[in-house]
Amino acid sequence: MRPKRKRLNWKTRWFLSIFGAVLLVIFLLFGGTYYYFVQKLTATNEQIVNMRFQETEGNLRVMIANAEYYLMKFANDNLIWKFYHDVFPSKSENSVTIQKIVWNFDQRMYADNNLYAFAVVNGDGKSVVSTVEKKSRTGKIETSSHVAAAMKKSKEVYPYVAWITGAELELPEDSPLYCLVNRPVLLGIRSLGEAEEPEEDGYLIVALDEEAVQKSYKTVSYNGSRAALVDSSGKIISCTDKQLLETQYSPDRQDQNIEYPISYHQWKLVDMIPKDEYLREAHDIRNVGLISGVLAMFGVLGFCLIWNRKYTRPIQILMDQMEMVGKEQLDIGKPAQVGWPELDHLNEQFYFTVQKLKGYILRLQTAEKEKAGEELRALQYQINPHFLYNSLNSIRWMAMMTNNTKVADSLVTLCKIIMPIFRNPSFTWKLRDELEFLDNYVKMMRIRYGSGMEFNLECPEDIKDITFPRFILQPIIENCFVHGSSQDEIRHIYLRLRKTERFAIEVQNTGVFLDKEKIDEINKKINQNEGEDQGIGLSNIRKRLVLLYGDTTEIWLESIPERGLLVYICF
């Protein structure tokens, strides 16, 4: 016979169903997206690059045209020509002219944030330089071979502007023009055209920040590509990759080189996109999908762990506790707050219900034990109860023979009191029996205390056949007889009984009045099962009623000058 396969528990089945459903959805979404992207990626790349190249050409044209326009304006400025000819009557006029030139340079740079610096150089090599970093310098430059080459190039395109990179000048740090090229820049050089030899002519120079130039075409660079601006000689004069600046542009077979010729200066824009980027994008989607799947798995796992803690764990605790209770193991621990508040509240309510059940069972067991003890004592009392009855009857006949009727009547009443105690060992009887027993007891107390005490009973007839705990009223009435003011000629005891959902008993003793502190002390002792004097009987009564009717039992005392001492019992 094949062994029976063990079924998965409900938590495992729930986890597998959620986990499998999430993975299936991720696989379908990712697979469709990946296939579509691979088909469309190549064509989309080329369209995007061409569109952005067209926009970049216009932006770059405006930037270059503005810089050339500023050089043309300065070329027609009298201050520039005065500095070029270096004809100053005094040093102060020379200083004032230089300051005005610097001020004009600064005003242009404030108006156009693409500009980095301006400079003017006369035929003697004297120069004035101003940058946006407020670095203004004057002095005489030494014409090196690189500077001479730049000047010559500018003379060849006169009256236009020759554009070179700042690094082509290779200026030393002590040169007044060094602050022009201390960062990557594009230099526009315009010859003033007065002298035949380049070294003897004057020049205006404008510097465009390479980062500002780069912003005009930087949007072309995407998908890991490198965008660059290449001059007519094939040199990279601006690039998003700083390592390629000043290098010679050479197409790489591993790249897709999209070239876009610009309609001025014979420059061109180039976007160098690694060919594996096309597949890399697709691979990235694949990898993202795999990562998403893994993250989704961890997410589902985390989700399940959270639900296990907040939802399934409290339910499992409840199931375990119910199983223990089903096996009659009521010693369950109080559940911790581990889940949603509603589920934790459900576990707590079940725990408190079990504790109440456990307390009820303990009370029943205690009551059973006490009942067994009472029955045992009753059996002991019944060893020979007729001996006691016969002895009391003998004494009664002796009293009657001596004409002592008071003693004889007392013995008859005493027999009526004792007989129920030995005859019925149970905890309850009818209220009618309790009142009959109490009536006999009161008769005995009147024999003892005389006629100075009046007893009044108020009890509806329709409740006298209801089950009632035995010997509950006697200790209270006894306290009324024993404790009372000796100044009163006649004291009154009132016993009032009502029954709705619970029994309500009121005992009034007009001969006793206690102050509030004493009342509070007695009430405290009654509730703590302690007592002395008046409290000991009430503590005993409360203990018996709690065993029979639970914690709904209430006993308390009040004292009112107009009414005396009042005892209230509800159960």
C-alpha positions in Angstrom: 0.0 0.0 0.0 1.4 3.3 -1.1 2.0 5.8 1.8 -0.4 8.8 1.9 1.2 12.0 0.6 1.4 14.8 3.1 -0.7 17.8 2.1 0.8 21.2 2.1 -0.4 23.5 4.9 -2.5 26.5 4.1 0.3 29.0 4.6 2.5 27.2 2.0 -0.3 26.9 -0.5 -1.1 30.6 -0.1 2.6 31.6 -0.6 3.1 29.5 -3.7 -0.1 30.8 -5.4 0.9 34.4 -4.8 4.5 33.9 -5.8 3.6 32.0 -9.0 1.0 34.6 -10.1 3.5 37.5 -9.7 6.2 35.7 -11.6 3.9 34.8 -14.4 2.8 38.5 -14.8 6.4 39.7 -14.8 7.5 37.2 -17.4 4.7 38.1 -19.8 5.2 41.8 -19.5 9.0 41.6 -19.7 9.1 39.2 -22.7 6.7 41.4 -24.8 8.5 44.6 -24.0 12.0 43.2 -24.7 11.0 41.8 -28.1 9.4 45.1 -29.2 12.3 47.2 -28.0 14.9 45.2 -29.9 13.0 45.7 -33.2 12.6 49.5 -32.8 15.9 50.5 -31.2 18.2 50.9 -34.2 15.9 53.0 -36.3 14.9 55.2 -33.4 18.5 56.0 -32.5 19.4 57.5 -35.9 16.2 59.6 -36.1 16.8 61.1 -32.7 20.5 62.0 -33.5 19.6 63.7 -36.8 16.8 65.7 -35.2 19.1 66.9 -32.4 22.0 67.8 -34.7 19.7 70.2 -36.6 18.8 71.9 -33.4 22.4 72.0 -32.2 23.6 73.7 -35.5 21.3 76.6 -34.9 22.3 77.1 -31.3 26.0 76.9 -32.1 25.6 79.3 -35.0 24.1 81.9 -32.7 26.8 81.5 -30.1 29.7 81.9 -32.7 27.9 84.8 -34.6 27.4 86.7 -31.4 31.1 86.4 -30.4 32.3 87.5 -33.9 29.8 90.5 -33.7 31.4 91.6 -30.4 34.9 91.5 -31.9 33.6 93.6 -34.9 32.2 96.2 -32.5 35.4 96.4 -30.5 37.3 96.7 -33.8 35.5 99.9 -34.5 36.0 101.3 -30.9 38.2 104.4 -30.6 39.6 103.2 -27.3 40.9 100.0 -29.0 42.6 102.0 -31.7 44.1 104.4 -29.2 45.5 101.4 -27.3 46.7 99.9 -30.6 48.7 103.0 -31.6 50.0 103.4 -28.0 49.9 107.2 -28.2 49.2 108.6 -24.7 50.3 112.0 -23.5 50.7 110.7 -19.9 50.7 107.5 -17.9 47.4 108.5 -16.2 45.6 108.7 -19.6 47.1 105.3 -20.5 45.6 103.9 -17.2 42.2 105.5 -17.8 42.0 104.1 -21.3 42.9 100.6 -20.2 40.3 100.8 -17.4 37.6 101.9 -20.0 38.6 99.0 -22.3 38.3 96.5 -19.3 34.9 98.0 -18.4 33.6 97.6 -22.0 34.9 94.0 -22.0 33.1 93.3 -18.7 29.8 94.8 -20.0 29.8 92.4 -22.9 30.5 89.4 -20.7 27.7 90.4 -18.3 25.3 90.5 -21.2 26.3 87.1 -22.6 27.0 84.2 -20.3 28.6 82.1 -23.1 31.6 84.4 -23.1 34.6 83.7 -20.8 37.1 86.5 -21.7 38.2 89.3 -24.0 41.7 90.5 -24.8 43.4 93.1 -27.0 47.0 93.0 -28.2 48.8 95.8 -30.0 51.8 95.6 -32.3 54.3 96.0 -29.5 52.9 92.9 -27.7 51.2 95.0 -25.0 47.9 93.4 -23.9 44.8 94.0 -21.9 42.8 90.9 -20.7 39.5 90.6 -18.7 37.6 87.4 -17.7 34.3 86.6 -16.1 36.2 85.6 -13.1 37.2 89.3 -12.7 40.8 88.5 -13.6 42.0 91.6 -15.5 45.7 91.6 -16.5 47.9 93.9 -18.6 51.5 93.5 -19.8 53.6 92.6 -22.7 53.5 89.1 -24.3 56.4 87.3 -25.9 55.5 86.0 -29.4 56.2 82.3 -29.4 55.9 80.1 -32.4 52.4 78.9 -31.4 51.2 82.5 -30.9 52.8 83.5 -34.2 50.9 80.7 -35.9 47.6 81.8 -34.5 48.3 85.4 -35.5 49.2 84.3 -39.0 46.0 82.2 -39.3 44.0 85.3 -38.3 45.7 87.5 -40.9 44.9 84.9 -43.6 41.1 85.1 -42.9 41.0 88.9 -42.3 38.5 90.6 -41.9 36.9 87.5 -40.5 37.6 85.6 -37.2 39.9 82.6 -36.9 38.9 80.0 -34.4 41.3 77.8 -32.5 41.5 76.0 -29.2 43.1 77.7 -26.2 45.6 74.9 -25.9 47.1 75.7 -29.3 48.7 78.9 -27.9 50.7 76.9 -25.3 51.1 80.0 -23.1 53.3 80.0 -20.0 51.7 80.9 -16.7 53.4 84.2 -16.4 52.0 85.4 -19.8 49.3 88.1 -19.5 47.2 86.0 -21.9 47.4 82.9 -19.7 44.2 83.7 -17.8 42.4 83.3 -21.2 43.4 79.6 -21.5 43.6 78.4 -17.9 40.6 76.3 -18.8 39.3 74.6 -22.0 38.1 77.4 -24.3 37.6 78.2 -28.0 39.5 81.4 -29.0 38.2 83.7 -31.8 41.1 85.9 -33.0 40.4 88.9 -35.3 43.3 90.9 -36.8 43.0 94.7 -36.9 44.8 94.5 -40.3 47.1 97.6 -40.0 50.5 95.9 -40.4 51.8 93.6 -43.1 53.6 91.3 -40.7 51.6 89.3 -38.2 53.9 90.1 -35.3 53.5 93.9 -35.9 49.7 93.8 -36.1 47.1 94.2 -33.4 44.5 91.6 -32.4 41.2 91.2 -30.6 40.6 87.9 -28.9 37.3 86.4 -27.5 37.2 83.2 -25.4 34.1 81.0 -25.4 33.9 78.6 -22.4 34.1 75.1 -23.8 31.5 73.9 -21.3 29.1 76.6 -22.7 29.8 75.4 -26.3 29.3 71.8 -25.1 25.8 72.7 -23.8 24.7 73.6 -27.3 25.2 70.0 -28.5 25.2 68.0 -25.3 21.7 66.8 -25.9 23.0 64.8 -28.9 24.9 62.6 -26.6 22.7 59.7 -25.3 22.9 55.9 -25.0 26.5 56.2 -23.8 27.6 58.0 -27.0 30.2 60.8 -27.1 29.3 64.0 -29.0 32.1 66.2 -30.3 32.7 69.3 -32.4 35.5 68.8 -35.0 37.2 71.6 -36.9 38.3 71.7 -40.5 41.6 70.0 -39.8 39.9 67.0 -38.0 40.8 68.1 -34.5 38.3 67.7 -31.7 37.8 71.2 -30.3 34.9 70.4 -28.0 33.7 67.1 -26.7 31.5 65.6 -23.9 34.5 63.3 -23.2 37.3 65.5 -21.8 39.9 62.9 -22.8 39.3 63.4 -26.5 39.8 67.2 -26.4 42.7 68.3 -28.7 43.0 64.8 -30.2 42.6 64.0 -33.9 39.2 62.6 -34.8 39.5 59.1 -36.3 36.4 57.0 -36.9 36.4 53.7 -34.9 34.9 50.6 -36.4 33.5 49.7 -33.0 31.5 52.9 -33.0 28.6 54.1 -35.1 29.9 57.5 -36.2 27.1 59.8 -37.2 28.6 62.9 -38.8 26.7 66.1 -39.4 28.5 68.9 -41.4 28.0 72.4 -40.2 27.4 75.1 -42.8 30.2 77.4 -41.4 33.9 77.2 -40.7 33.9 73.7 -42.3 33.2 72.2 -38.9 31.1 69.2 -38.2 29.3 67.6 -35.3 30.0 63.9 -34.6 28.1 61.5 -32.4 30.2 58.4 -31.6 27.8 55.7 -30.5 29.4 52.3 -29.5 27.8 49.6 -31.7 27.3 47.4 -28.7 25.1 50.1 -27.2 22.3 49.0 -29.4 22.4 45.5 -28.0 23.4 46.9 -24.6 20.1 48.7 -24.4 18.3 45.5 -25.1 20.6 43.7 -22.7 19.9 46.3 -20.1 16.2 45.7 -20.5 16.8 42.0 -20.2 19.0 42.6 -17.2 16.5 45.0 -15.7 13.8 42.4 -16.3 15.9 39.8 -14.5 16.7 42.2 -11.7 13.0 43.2 -11.6 12.1 39.5 -11.4 14.6 38.9 -8.6 13.4 42.1 -6.8 9.8 41.0 -7.4 10.7 37.6 -5.8 12.2 39.3 -2.9 9.3 41.7 -2.8 6.8 38.8 -2.8 8.9 37.1 -0.2 8.9 40.3 1.9 5.2 40.7 1.3 4.7 37.1 2.4 6.9 37.6 5.5 4.9 40.8 6.4 1.7 38.9 5.9 3.0 36.0 7.8 3.8 38.3 10.7 0.8 40.6 10.5 -1.9 38.1 9.2 -1.0 34.5 9.0 1.1 34.4 12.3 -1.8 35.7 14.5 -4.2 33.2 12.8 -1.7 30.4 13.4 -1.4 31.5 17.0 -5.2 31.4 17.3 -5.3 28.0 15.7 -2.6 26.6 18.0 -4.4 27.9 21.1 -7.7 26.6 19.9 -6.0 23.2 19.4 -4.6 23.3 23.0 -8.1 24.2 24.3 -9.6 21.4 22.3 -7.2 19.1 24.1 -8.4 20.5 27.4 -5.1 22.4 27.9 -6.2 25.7 29.2 -2.8 27.0 30.4 -2.2 29.1 27.2 0.0 32.1 27.2 -1.1 35.6 26.5 -0.5 36.3 22.8 2.0 39.0 21.8 1.0 41.9 19.6 2.4 40.6 16.3 -0.2 41.3 13.7 -3.0 43.6 12.5 -4.8 45.2 15.5 -8.0 43.4 14.6 -6.4 40.0 14.6 -4.4 40.7 17.8 -7.7 41.9 19.4 -9.3 38.6 18.3 -6.5 36.6 19.9 -6.7 38.6 23.1 -10.5 38.1 23.3 -10.0 34.4 22.9 -7.3 34.4 25.5 -9.5 36.3 28.0 -12.4 34.0 27.2 -10.3 30.9 28.0 -9.1 32.6 31.2 -12.7 33.2 32.2 -13.5 29.6 31.4 -10.4 28.5 33.4 -11.5 30.7 36.3 -15.0 29.3 36.1 -13.7 25.7 36.1 -11.5 26.5 39.1 -14.4 28.0 40.9 -16.5 24.9 40.1 -13.6 22.7 41.3 -13.3 24.7 44.5 -17.1 24.6 45.0 -17.0 20.8 44.4 -14.2 20.5 47.0 -16.1 22.6 49.5 -19.3 20.7 48.7 -17.5 17.4 49.3 -16.2 18.8 52.6 -19.7 20.0 53.5 -21.1 16.5 52.6 -18.4 14.9 54.7 -19.1 17.2 57.6 -22.8 16.5 57.1 -22.1 12.8 57.2 -20.2 13.3 60.4 -23.1 15.4 61.8 -25.5 12.6 60.9 -23.6 10.0 62.9 -26.2 10.2 65.6 -28.3 13.4 65.2 -31.1 11.8 67.1 -29.0 11.8 70.2 -28.9 15.6 70.1 -32.6 15.9 69.3 -33.5 13.4 72.1 -31.3 15.3 74.5 -32.9 18.6 73.7 -36.4 17.1 74.0 -35.4 15.6 77.4 -34.3 19.1 78.6 -37.5 20.6 77.2 -39.8 18.1 79.1 -37.8 18.8 82.3 -38.4 22.5 81.8 -42.1 21.9 81.2 -42.4 19.7 84.3 -40.9 22.6 86.3 -43.3 25.0 84.6 -40.4 26.9 82.9 -42.2 27.5 79.6 -39.8 30.1 78.4 -36.9 27.6 78.4 -39.2 25.0 76.8 -40.2 27.4 74.0 -36.5 28.3 73.5 -35.6 24.7 73.1 -38.4 24.1 70.6 -37.1 27.1 68.5 -33.5 25.9 68.8 -34.5 22.5 67.5 -36.2 24.2 64.5 -32.9 26.0 63.8 -30.7 23.0 64.2 -32.7 20.5 62.2 -32.3 22.2 58.8 -28.5 22.4 59.4 -28.2 18.6 59.8 -31.0 17.6 57.5 -29.8 19.4 54.2 -26.1 19.7 53.5 -26.6 21.4 50.1 -25.5 25.0 49.3 -28.9 26.3 48.2 -32.5 25.9 49.0 -35.7 27.8 48.4 -35.9 31.4 49.5 -39.0 30.4 51.5 -36.8 27.9 53.5 -34.2 30.7 54.1 -36.9 33.0 55.4 -38.4 30.3 57.7 -34.9 29.6 59.1 -34.4 33.3 59.6 -37.8 33.7 61.3 -36.8 31.0 63.9 -33.5 32.6 64.4 -35.1 36.0 65.1 -37.4 34.4 67.6 -34.3 33.0 69.4 -32.7 36.5 69.4 -35.8 38.1 70.8 -35.8 35.6 73.6 -32.2 36.6 74.2 -32.5 40.4 73.7 -36.1 40.9 74.8 -38.5 43.2 73.0 -36.1 46.1 72.3 -35.6 45.0 68.7 -38.3 45.1 65.9 -37.7 43.0 62.8 -39.6 43.9 59.6 -39.5 41.8 56.4 -40.4 43.0 52.9 -40.4 40.2 50.3 -42.7 39.6 47.3 -44.6 36.3 47.5 -43.8 35.4 43.9 -40.0 35.1 44.5 -40.1 32.8 47.6 -39.9 29.7 45.5 -36.7 30.7 43.7 -33.5 28.9 44.6 -31.5 30.9 47.2 -28.1 30.3 48.9 -28.4 28.9 52.4 -27.6 30.8 55.6 -26.8 34.1 53.8 -29.2 36.4 55.7 -28.6 35.0 59.3 -25.0 36.5 59.8 -26.3 39.9 58.8 -29.3 39.8 61.0 -27.1 38.6 63.9 -24.8 41.6 63.5 -27.9 43.8 63.7 -28.9 42.2 67.1 -25.4 42.3 68.4 -24.3 45.7 67.3 -26.5 48.7 68.0 -26.9 51.8 70.1 -27.9 51.2 73.7 -29.5 54.6 73.9 -32.4 53.7 71.5 -35.4 52.2 73.4 -36.5 50.3 70.3 -34.3 49.5 67.4 -35.6 48.5 64.0 -34.3 45.9 61.6 -35.6 46.0 58.0 -34.9 43.3 55.5 -36.0 44.0 51.9 -35.6 41.5 49.1 -36.2 42.1 45.4 -35.4 39.9 42.3 -35.1 41.2 38.7 -32.1 39.9 36.8 -30.2 39.6 40.1 -31.2 39.3 43.8 -31.0 42.7 45.5 -31.0 42.6 49.3 -31.1 45.5 51.6 -30.6 45.3 55.4 -31.2 48.4 57.5 -30.2 48.7 61.2 -31.5 51.9 62.7 -29.5 51.5 65.9 -26.0 51.8 64.3 -24.3 54.7 62.7 -20.6 54.7 61.5 -18.5 57.5 60.1 -17.3 57.5 56.6 -13.7 56.3 57.4 -15.0 53.3 59.3 -17.4 52.5 56.4 -14.6 52.7 53.8 -12.4 50.5 56.0 -15.0 47.8 56.4 -15.9 47.9 52.6 -12.2 47.5 51.8 -11.8 44.5 54.1 -14.9 42.9 52.6 -13.6 43.2 49.1 -10.2 41.9 50.2 -11.7 38.9 52.0 -10.6 40.2 55.3 -12.8 41.2 58.2 -13.3 41.5 61.9 -16.4 42.4 63.9 -19.1 43.3 61.4 -16.9 42.6 58.4 -16.0 39.0 59.1 -19.6 37.7 58.5 -19.9 39.8 55.3 -16.5 38.6 54.0 -17.6 35.0 54.5 -20.9 35.7 52.7 -19.1 37.4 49.8 -16.7 34.5 49.5 -19.5 31.9 49.3 -21.5 34.0 46.8 -18.4 34.5 44.6 -18.0 30.7 44.5 -21.6 30.2 43.6 -22.3 33.2 41.3 -18.9 34.5 40.2 -17.5 38.0 40.2 -20.8 39.7 39.7 -21.4 39.5 43.4 -21.4 42.9 45.1 -21.5 43.7 48.9 -21.1 47.1 50.4 -22.1 49.2 53.5 -23.5 52.7 53.8 -24.3 54.8 56.9 -26.9 57.6 56.9 -27.7 59.4 60.1 -31.5 59.4 59.4 -31.5 55.7 58.5 -28.7 54.1 60.4 -26.4 51.4 58.9 -27.4 49.8 55.6 -26.0 46.6 54.0 -26.5 45.9 50.3 -26.0 42.6 48.6 -26.4 41.9 44.9 -25.8 38.6 43.2 
